[in-house]
Amino acid sequence: MPLQFHRPIENMEIWSASGDGFSFVISLESPTGPGFHGRFGYLASWRPLYENNGAIKISGSPFRTLAEAEGACRNMAEHLRAATDAHRPA
């Protein structure tokens, strides 16, 4: 299932998507100004959708563009899907 990102809160630079039991979030961070503070860029993270675990930052974050962050999330989703499929009984 392809990830479809949307902005759940219109006044914040945050996007989310979910699929195959995983949740993905991208947030725009900057050292100053409103919103999330951190090194400037798009921070991408994931977590299992139905478990009460903290988010895991996707390697390479923060990304320069939203498109790069979305691509990293899609790559991670493919990796997680393949790992999940490999552990299912035949």
C-alpha positions as a Markdown table, in Angstrom:
| # | Residue | x | y | z |
|---|---|---|---|---|
| 1 | Met | 0.0 | 0.0 | 0.0 |
| 2 | Pro | 1.6 | 3.3 | -1.0 |
| 3 | Leu | 1.9 | 6.0 | 1.7 |
| 4 | Gln | -0.3 | 9.0 | 1.2 |
| 5 | Phe | 1.0 | 11.9 | 3.4 |
| 6 | His | -1.4 | 14.6 | 4.7 |
| 7 | Arg | -1.2 | 17.5 | 7.1 |
| 8 | Pro | -3.3 | 16.6 | 10.1 |
| 9 | Ile | -2.8 | 20.1 | 11.6 |
| 10 | Glu | -2.9 | 22.9 | 9.0 |
| 11 | Asn | -1.0 | 25.5 | 11.0 |
| 12 | Met | 2.0 | 23.2 | 11.7 |
| 13 | Glu | 4.7 | 21.9 | 9.3 |
| 14 | Ile | 3.9 | 18.3 | 10.0 |
| 15 | Trp | 2.8 | 15.5 | 7.7 |
| 16 | Ser | 1.7 | 11.9 | 8.5 |
| 17 | Ala | 0.9 | 8.7 | 6.7 |
| 18 | Ser | 0.2 | 5.1 | 7.8 |
| 19 | Gly | 0.1 | 1.7 | 6.1 |
| 20 | Asp | 0.8 | -2.0 | 6.7 |
| 21 | Gly | 0.8 | -1.5 | 10.5 |
| 22 | Phe | 3.3 | 1.4 | 10.6 |
| 23 | Ser | 2.9 | 5.2 | 11.1 |
| 24 | Phe | 5.2 | 7.7 | 9.5 |
| 25 | Val | 5.6 | 11.4 | 10.4 |
| 26 | Ile | 7.6 | 14.2 | 8.8 |
| 27 | Ser | 8.1 | 17.5 | 10.6 |
| 28 | Leu | 9.9 | 20.6 | 9.5 |
| 29 | Glu | 12.4 | 21.8 | 12.1 |
| 30 | Ser | 14.5 | 24.9 | 12.3 |
| 31 | Pro | 16.8 | 26.4 | 15.0 |
| 32 | Thr | 14.6 | 29.5 | 15.3 |
| 33 | Gly | 11.1 | 30.6 | 14.6 |
| 34 | Pro | 7.7 | 28.9 | 15.3 |
| 35 | Gly | 7.3 | 25.2 | 15.3 |
| 36 | Phe | 9.7 | 22.4 | 16.1 |
| 37 | His | 13.2 | 23.4 | 17.0 |
| 38 | Gly | 16.3 | 21.5 | 15.8 |
| 39 | Arg | 18.7 | 21.5 | 12.9 |
| 40 | Phe | 17.0 | 22.9 | 9.8 |
| 41 | Gly | 15.4 | 20.2 | 7.7 |
| 42 | Tyr | 12.6 | 17.6 | 7.4 |
| 43 | Leu | 12.8 | 15.0 | 10.2 |
| 44 | Ala | 11.3 | 11.7 | 9.2 |
| 45 | Ser | 10.3 | 9.0 | 11.7 |
| 46 | Trp | 8.3 | 5.8 | 12.0 |
| 47 | Arg | 6.8 | 3.6 | 14.6 |
| 48 | Pro | 4.5 | 0.5 | 14.8 |
| 49 | Leu | 0.9 | 1.6 | 14.5 |
| 50 | Tyr | -0.6 | -0.6 | 17.1 |
| 51 | Glu | 2.2 | -0.6 | 19.7 |
| 52 | Asn | 2.8 | 2.0 | 22.4 |
| 53 | Asn | 6.4 | 2.6 | 21.3 |
| 54 | Gly | 8.3 | 5.8 | 20.7 |
| 55 | Ala | 9.1 | 6.9 | 17.2 |
| 56 | Ile | 12.4 | 5.9 | 15.5 |
| 57 | Lys | 14.2 | 8.5 | 13.4 |
| 58 | Ile | 14.8 | 7.5 | 9.8 |
| 59 | Ser | 18.5 | 7.5 | 8.9 |
| 60 | Gly | 19.5 | 10.6 | 7.0 |
| 61 | Ser | 17.2 | 12.9 | 8.8 |
| 62 | Pro | 16.9 | 15.8 | 8.6 |
| 63 | Phe | 16.4 | 15.9 | 4.9 |
| 64 | Arg | 16.8 | 19.0 | 2.7 |
| 65 | Thr | 13.4 | 18.7 | 1.0 |
| 66 | Leu | 10.0 | 17.2 | 1.8 |
| 67 | Ala | 10.2 | 15.0 | -1.2 |
| 68 | Glu | 13.5 | 13.5 | 0.1 |
| 69 | Ala | 11.8 | 12.8 | 3.5 |
| 70 | Glu | 8.8 | 11.2 | 1.8 |
| 71 | Gly | 11.1 | 9.0 | -0.3 |
| 72 | Ala | 13.0 | 7.9 | 2.8 |
| 73 | Cys | 9.7 | 7.0 | 4.5 |
| 74 | Arg | 8.6 | 5.0 | 1.4 |
| 75 | Asn | 11.9 | 3.1 | 1.4 |
| 76 | Met | 11.6 | 2.4 | 5.1 |
| 77 | Ala | 8.0 | 1.2 | 4.6 |
| 78 | Glu | 9.2 | -1.2 | 1.9 |
| 79 | His | 12.0 | -2.5 | 4.1 |
| 80 | Leu | 9.6 | -3.0 | 7.1 |
| 81 | Arg | 7.0 | -4.7 | 4.8 |
| 82 | Ala | 9.7 | -7.1 | 3.5 |
| 83 | Ala | 11.0 | -7.9 | 7.1 |
| 84 | Thr | 7.4 | -8.5 | 8.3 |
| 85 | Asp | 6.7 | -10.8 | 5.4 |
| 86 | Ala | 9.9 | -12.8 | 6.0 |
| 87 | His | 8.7 | -13.5 | 9.6 |
| 88 | Arg | 5.2 | -14.7 | 8.7 |
| 89 | Pro | 4.7 | -18.5 | 8.7 |
| 90 | Ala | 4.3 | -20.0 | 5.3 |
